[in-house]
Structures are given as C-alpha cells and as structure tokens.
C-alpha cells in the first residue's frame, strides 16, 4: 500500500473530490482525517479562519501523533458578471480557495518539519492556468493556488516537504450533475475534450495519491492537469455553445 503508516489530512472531505481522495488514501493504508465545515466523523473547521485551521491541525497531530500528508480540497466557486459581482462574494471565494489553502499549508508544514517532512497537494483547476469566462474570483483564486504551490515548493523543500497542485478539468460531481441531464452536453464533450468524456472524482483522487506518495518523490512544484487533454488542445470545433457549456459547467473541488 502506497501510504501505509502515514497520517493524511484532507480538507473538503465531506463530498465530491475530497471525499474520494479520503477514501482512496484510507484504502492505501493511510490514517485519514477529513476536515470540513460539517459532517459526522469529520474534523470541523472553517478554512477561512486561521485560528480554526491551526486548532484542527493541532487536534489531528495530538490524536494521530504526526502529520505526513495534506490535501487542500476545500473550495467554492462563483458564476457571475464582473460588472455586478458583490464584494462579499469576491472576498469569500478568495478567502476559502486561496487564504484557506495557505492557512492549511502553513499549519501543516510546521508539523511536518518536526517529523522529517511530508507531502502537500493543493487543488487548483484548469482555471488556474487559463481564464474562465464569468468566473473572475474563482479564476483569480485558482491562479493564486498555482503560484502559492510553486513558492512553497521552493521554500519548504529544505525541510523535506514537497508541494504540488492538481488542475482538474470538467469532473462529474454532485454540483455538475445537473448539466448531464442534457444529452447534448455529454455529446459535445466528445468534441471539445480529446478523450471524449468528462472526468470522474476517482481519477482526480488517483492523481492526488501519486503526488502524495513516494511514486512522486522527485516531483515538486508542478501543476498537474487532469482534464482529458482539454488544455492541450482546447478544441472549439463543436461551436460556441459547446464551449460555453463546458465553461459554465466547469467544476473541480465541490
């Protein structure tokens, strides 16, 4: 098992990709602690609060004795017009997706340094590498996660801590399920995604397992796309409607 004997903390573990990662890590031998704002059996904390994050990490280490792996999967999204987006919506998306990721990295790294290192996996998005229409806050926050990942990879490496990011494309989760009720949407994916389909949360979880395990022992500071090749080609052959529907439905961490 790839994570046998290791302690892993997964934020956003109550649903979607975060839940799939937590389950896969457990199957691979890790002692997994899931963090979310609510949910039975989870460490409860709001990642927007540095104090709550520090308290949650301290509780995990006190119970498990150490922390070896952190996966930052907690996130929110917005779809809106740049001209009318309320300030509070902008601030909330940045607070959860970017500040929350930093607070978790900071608190976890302090603990990992004490025990010889570890691995951190941050959840960005294809929207962290290109601009997504009608998502200024989400796009800005996910670009920030990629930049943060690269900076931390450099700063934490001397203490044996690797930091990488995952950039998912269109992943089918509870929050994107509504789009698949339209048969035309799924058909359009065959044109705009080279592999011809949406991704599954389990496929993102497999990428997280790779980055968290010794299989990636010399991988540090990367932004790994898990998008079926969409960013490699970004085909718009199906026309504007298909392309816009992809961007409208795009979801990663929720």
Secondary structure, DSSP 8 states (H G I E B T S, - for coil): -TTTT-EEEEETTTSHHHHHHHHHHHHTT-EEEEEESS-TTSEE--TT-HHHHHHHHHHHHHHHS---EEEE---------TTT--HHHHHHHHIIIIIHHHHHHHHHHHHHHHTT-EEEEEE--GGGTS--TT-HHHHHHHHHHHHHHHHHHHHHGGGTEEEEEEEE-SEE-TTTGGGGGSHHHHHHHHHHSTTSS-EEHHHHHHHHHHHHSGGGTT--S-EEEESTTHHHH---TT-HHHHHHHHHH--S--
